[in-house]
């Protein structure tokens, strides 16, 4: 009753949420009926109601597929590399930018660093492929000028370099935009704490360790929980584009993740039920990781989502 009375008092504010709720319901909850195809031999001509039910047949096929181990390894390794390198990178950039006193220089660095976030992966991947090209690629030309290599290297044809290229590209694209949130959190730190620390003789590095980082820890924990829940999203778009839509079979042993496998085996070959089963498996694992990460954060006494 109290909740209803509060809603009535705030009806002019609450009503503004209705369009967002409708968008989420229509585009995120209504399509969830498609999950049922994972338990059917789905036939588009028969539809959901008349396609035969087969239980966990497609899940068993996915787990027993020869590529399952390789796909899981690549997905987990790429995701962990992105988490270990890509997650702290915006925090470090924000801490460094916070120490810059020259406002114009600081604004220029911020603008340049978060600009790649607004560029699509199609353009970013084309740019990376051009830079790494054997024919007049800027990386090869630079390394030759520095006498570090004798002949141009075909970077995107050598599996041993692919993970480094992928992680570096991802960090470059998102580091600036991620730093904005942490800069906003740093701006909210009480400046009197820095003044008190300075009077006590603490230098800037000590102030960062003792004031800045502890103050933004709740924000870091929230983003870390969300990052852990996305650990099986290793990057469908960038991998597909950097491997020439999966055609580059030389890179497949190190680039084939769950999403690209589902696209290649499930969607292109019209195996919709199989693709849905693999995608549902990934979603269930992601939800489990989200709940586990949130539970651990609460046990540690840190900020949590709920």
GUVEX-261917 format. One line per 8 residues: number of its first residue (from 1); their letters; for each residue x negated, y negated, z of C-alpha. Coordinates in steps of 0.5 Angstrom, whole numbers, plus 2048, in hexadecimal, padded with zeros to 3 digits. Each point is the difference from the previous one (the first is absolute). Example, Ala and Ser with C-alpha at 12.3 -4.5 7.8 and 13.67 -1.06 7.14 Angstrom:
1 = AS = 7E7 809 810 ~ 7FE 7F9 7FE $
//
This chain:
1 = XXXXXXXX = 800 800 800 ~ 7FA 7FB 802 ~ 7FD 802 7F9 ~ 806 7FE 7FC ~ 801 7FA 804 ~ 7F9 7FE 7FF ~ 801 801 7F8 ~ 806 7FC 800 $
9 = XXXXXXXX = 7FD 7FA 803 ~ 7FA 801 7FB ~ 805 802 7FA ~ 7FD 7FA 7FC ~ 7F9 803 801 ~ 801 807 7FF ~ 804 800 7FA ~ 7FA 7FE 7FC $
17 = XXXXXXXX = 7FD 807 802 ~ 806 803 7FC ~ 7FD 7FF 7F9 ~ 7F9 803 802 ~ 804 806 803 ~ 804 801 7FA ~ 7F9 800 7FC ~ 7FD 805 804 $
25 = XXXXXXXX = 806 805 800 ~ 801 7FF 7F9 ~ 7F9 801 7FE ~ 7FD 804 805 ~ 806 805 803 ~ 804 801 7FB ~ 7FB 803 7FB ~ 7FE 805 806 $
33 = XXXXXXXX = 805 805 7FD ~ 7FB 801 7FB ~ 7FC 804 806 ~ 805 806 7FF ~ 7FD 801 7F9 ~ 7FA 803 804 ~ 804 806 802 ~ 803 801 7FA $
41 = XXXXXXXX = 7FE 802 7F9 ~ 803 7FA 7FD ~ 803 7FF 7FA ~ 802 7F9 7FD ~ 805 803 7FC ~ 804 803 806 ~ 7FE 7FB 805 ~ 7FF 800 808 $
49 = XXXXXXXX = 807 804 801 ~ 7FF 806 7FB ~ 7F8 801 800 ~ 7FF 806 804 ~ 7FD 800 807 ~ 7F9 804 801 ~ 7FE 7FE 807 ~ 7F9 7FE 801 $
57 = XXXXXXXX = 7FD 804 7F9 ~ 7FD 7F9 7FD ~ 7FD 7FF 807 ~ 7FD 807 800 ~ 7FE 7FF 7F9 ~ 7FC 7F9 801 ~ 7FC 803 806 ~ 7FE 806 7FC $
65 = XXXXXXXX = 7FE 7FC 7FA ~ 7F9 801 7FE ~ 7FF 7F8 801 ~ 803 7FF 807 ~ 7F9 801 803 ~ 7FD 7FB 7FC ~ 806 7FB 7FF ~ 800 800 808 $
73 = XXXXXXXX = 7F9 7FF 801 ~ 7FF 7FA 7FB ~ 807 7FD 803 ~ 7FD 800 807 ~ 7F9 7FE 7FF ~ 802 7FA 7FB ~ 805 7FE 805 ~ 7FB 801 806 $
81 = XXXXXXXX = 7FA 7FC 7FC ~ 805 7FA 7FF ~ 802 800 807 ~ 7F9 800 803 ~ 7FE 7FB 7FB ~ 806 7FC 7FE ~ 803 7FF 806 ~ 7FB 7FD 804 $
89 = XXXXXXXX = 7FE 7FC 7FA ~ 805 7FA 801 ~ 7FF 800 807 ~ 7F9 7FE 7FF ~ 801 7FB 7FB ~ 805 7FD 804 ~ 7FB 7FF 806 ~ 7FB 7FE 7FB $
97 = XXXXXXXX = 805 7FA 7FD ~ 802 7FE 807 ~ 7F9 7FE 801 ~ 7FF 7FC 7FA ~ 801 7F9 802 ~ 800 7FD 7F9 ~ 807 7FF 7FE ~ 800 800 7F9 $
105 = XXXXXXXX = 7FB 805 7FF ~ 804 805 805 ~ 806 7FE 7FB ~ 7FC 802 7FA ~ 7FE 807 803 ~ 807 801 802 ~ 803 7FF 7F9 ~ 7FB 804 7FC $
113 = XXXXXXXX = 800 806 805 ~ 808 800 800 ~ 801 7FF 7F9 ~ 7FF 807 7FE ~ 806 802 804 ~ 804 7FD 7FB ~ 7FD 803 7FA ~ 803 807 7FE $
121 = XXXXXXXX = 7FC 806 800 ~ 801 801 7F8 ~ 7FC 7F9 800 ~ 7FB 802 806 ~ 7FF 807 7FD ~ 7FE 7FD 7F9 ~ 7FB 7FB 803 ~ 7FD 806 804 $
129 = XXXXXXXX = 7FF 804 7FA ~ 7FD 7FA 7FC ~ 7FB 7FF 805 ~ 7FE 807 801 ~ 800 801 7F8 ~ 7FA 803 7FD ~ 800 7FB 7FA ~ 7FF 7F9 803 $
137 = XXXXXXXX = 803 801 807 ~ 7FE 7FB 805 ~ 7FD 805 805 ~ 7FC 804 7FB ~ 7FD 7F9 7FD ~ 7FF 7FE 807 ~ 7FC 806 803 ~ 7FC 800 7F9 $
145 = XXXXXXXX = 7FE 7F9 801 ~ 7FE 802 807 ~ 7FC 806 7FE ~ 804 805 804 ~ 802 804 7FA ~ 7FD 802 7F9 ~ 806 801 7FD ~ 808 7FE 801 $
153 = XXXXXXXX = 804 805 804 ~ 806 803 7FF ~ 803 7FF 807 ~ 807 802 7FE ~ 7FE 806 7FD ~ 7FC 802 807 ~ 804 804 805 ~ 7FB 7FE 805 $
161 = XXXXXXXX = 801 7F8 800 ~ 808 801 7FF ~ 802 7FF 808 ~ 7FB 7FA 801 ~ 803 7FD 7FA ~ 807 801 802 ~ 7FF 7FE 807 ~ 7FC 7FA 7FE $
169 = XXXXXXXX = 805 7FD 7FB ~ 806 801 805 ~ 7FC 7FC 805 ~ 7FF 7FB 7FB ~ 807 7FF 7FE ~ 803 800 807 ~ 7FB 7FD 805 ~ 802 7F9 7FF $
177 = XXXXXXXX = 807 801 801 ~ 7FF 804 806 ~ 7FC 7FB 803 ~ 805 7FB 800 ~ 804 804 806 ~ 7FA 800 804 ~ 7FE 7F9 7FF ~ 808 7FE 802 $
185 = XXXXXXXX = 7FF 804 806 ~ 7F9 7FD 802 ~ 803 7F9 7FF ~ 805 802 806 ~ 7FA 801 805 ~ 800 7FB 805 ~ 7FA 7FB 7FF ~ 7FF 7FF 807 $
193 = XXXXXXXX = 7FE 807 801 ~ 7FA 7FE 7FB ~ 7FF 7FA 804 ~ 7FF 804 807 ~ 7FC 805 7FD ~ 7FB 7FB 7FD ~ 800 7FC 806 ~ 7FE 807 803 $
201 = XXXXXXXX = 7FA 801 7FB ~ 803 805 7FB ~ 7FE 7FF 7F9 ~ 804 801 7FA ~ 7FF 807 7FF ~ 802 801 807 ~ 806 7FC 800 ~ 802 804 7FA $
209 = XXXXXXXX = 7FF 807 804 ~ 803 7FE 806 ~ 806 7FB 7FE ~ 801 800 7F8 ~ 800 808 7FF ~ 804 802 807 ~ 805 7FA 7FE ~ 802 803 7F9 $
217 = XXXXXXXX = 800 807 802 ~ 807 801 801 ~ 801 7FE 7F8 ~ 7FA 805 7FE ~ 803 805 804 ~ 807 7FF 7FC ~ 7FC 800 7F9 ~ 7FC 806 802 $
225 = XXXXXXXX = 807 804 802 ~ 803 7FE 7F9 ~ 7F9 802 7FD ~ 800 807 803 ~ 807 801 7FE ~ 7FE 7FF 7F9 ~ 7FA 804 800 ~ 802 805 7FA $
233 = XXXXXXXX = 802 7FA 7FC ~ 7F9 800 7FD ~ 801 7FB 7FA ~ 805 803 7FA ~ 7FF 7FA 7FC ~ 7F9 7FF 800 ~ 7FE 807 7FF ~ 804 801 7FA $
241 = XXXXXXXX = 7FE 7FA 7FD ~ 7F8 801 801 ~ 801 807 7FE ~ 803 7FE 7F9 ~ 807 802 803 ~ 7FD 807 802 ~ 7FD 801 7F9 ~ 7F9 800 803 $
249 = XXXXXXXX = 7FF 807 802 ~ 7F9 7FF 802 ~ 802 7FC 806 ~ 806 805 802 ~ 7FC 804 805 ~ 800 7FA 804 ~ 805 7FB 7FE ~ 806 805 800 $
257 = XXXXXXXX = 805 7FE 806 ~ 807 802 802 ~ 803 7FA 7FC ~ 7FC 802 7FA ~ 801 807 800 ~ 808 7FF 801 ~ 800 7FB 7FA ~ 7FC 805 7FC $
265 = XXXXXXXX = 803 807 801 ~ 807 7FD 803 ~ 802 7FA 7FC ~ 7FC 801 7F9 ~ 802 808 800 ~ 808 7FE 802 ~ 7FF 804 806 ~ 804 7FC 804 $
273 = XXXXXXXX = 801 804 806 ~ 7F9 802 801 ~ 7FE 7F9 800 ~ 805 7FE 805 ~ 7FE 806 805 ~ 7F9 7FD 7FF ~ 802 7F9 802 ~ 805 802 805 $
281 = XXXXXXXX = 7FA 804 804 ~ 7FC 7F9 7FF ~ 805 7FC 803 ~ 801 805 806 ~ 7F9 800 802 ~ 800 7F8 7FF ~ 805 800 805 ~ 7FD 805 805 $
289 = XXXXXXXX = 7FA 7FC 800 ~ 803 7F9 801 ~ 804 803 806 ~ 7F9 803 803 ~ 7FC 7FA 7FF ~ 806 7FB 803 ~ 800 805 806 ~ 7F8 800 801 $
297 = XXXXXXXX = 800 7F9 800 ~ 806 7FF 805 ~ 7FC 805 804 ~ 7FA 7FC 800 ~ 804 7FA 802 ~ 7FF 7FC 7FA ~ 805 7FD 7FB ~ 805 805 7FD $
305 = XX = 806 800 7FB ~ 805 802 805 $
//
